[in-house]
């Protein structure tokens, strides 16, 4: 569990690096015109379409072949993509082709992460004791945020210690080269982990037959809907409430790039602390109760908090936004995994959780950017979160089981 959970640090370091470095990458790959940041965020949104594609591919692969081969293949692709991105030519060297190459590498990353995170969640869920599944599975979210913390910390350090010409000529390549080396090292660690007992039992019992994707669509539509609602809430709170914040600050001229990255570093620390606590709380009180409470907070607080980001209370506002996102991610991972038996768990996660992430995660920063420019209101990103929380909360209230799902318990014990 430690080997698999901690390896998520590297995968999410690689993936979130581009989001935290978006202001710099926009100048490097799209030039210095006023639309470069918007083009960069739009390109990243396109790359997110590959997440559900990768999730469906890896879901079929993982439910048939196993969790371990899935983890190894996804990390191999991420290593290749990170190294390729670090070696890309810039806008000054090849013109608009540079931006297309950046998006292509992001698409490979999106395809990889589409299979990575569901496989890690399934592995942790299937190896944890039933009464500790919330706490253990939440470690996937906490570990991923450690990767995000390393990414934002390194970006902040480079921004502060390198002048703009050095950063845009060669400094931006450093974190991607480091990411490629770390990913290759983690591949070696993953090579030693065994398959989780739940999957081995499902394979030995002969329940893994036919297409896992088709069986999910025919027999687990309610579970897919629950996973979609949970992931929609988790994605909008994370990608608008945390990773969009540096671009939000740049658009509103509230602070410089270094200050924005400093605030993002504070947010990452907050998520790491909050995530296991909320996962443990869900073990005690139930997933639905915690998710509904978080949905209510996400309806009320984000519009207020985005206004506070522009004030002297910016640090507190960023921490509260991060706490909301971390809480949803913590309970969302285990609550979604519980909806499916081991024989179709990755395919079910792909159809529900990862599809919602592509819609409410990948496109969300770009949509928030455009809506905020159109409305000229700093509260606009907060209202986006509130709207999704309202709909997701209503769906979960209506169809989610009141206590832990019996589907996973029956299939995995």
Order of alpha helices (4+ residues) and beta strands (2+ residues): alpha-alpha-alpha-alpha-alpha-alpha-alpha-alpha-alpha-alpha-alpha-alpha-alpha-alpha-alpha-alpha-alpha-alpha-alpha-alpha
